[in-house]
């Protein structure tokens, strides 16, 4: 399960990179008039055309978005919720887009979120079933060493 979580986390960073690349490609040759018409003046004044991860409201990305309680069930449910929220966001972005070169990667990213949600769901099921599994063997702890 840890390997999947690390793989999914790495892939999520790749999603961020893909979205950042799309944004960069969309604005790199934009004129000042186009930036103003797109209501990106505030962003431009702080970041020029650089990629700076922010929400649609302009709130910067922070590690505070990453939740972890240390309880596998709680953490897996949080992971599943995050995947669903990301899927919804990609769907909303697709609805706003009219460029196939933007829509296609967004569709790919949306489908990856669906797969991640399914994998986290499978992991959750395994965690919930583990204590009653026939593969669960209590280990006898050794007693004190005899001299």
Secondary structure, DSSP 4 states (H G I P E B T S, - for coil): -HHHHHHHHHHHHHHHHHHHHHHHHHHTT--HHHHHHTT-HHHHHHHTT----B-TTSPBP-GGG----S-HHHHHHHHHHHHHHHHHHHHHHHHH---HHHHHHHHHHHHHHHHHHHHHHHHHHHHHHHTT-TT--PPPPP-PPP-
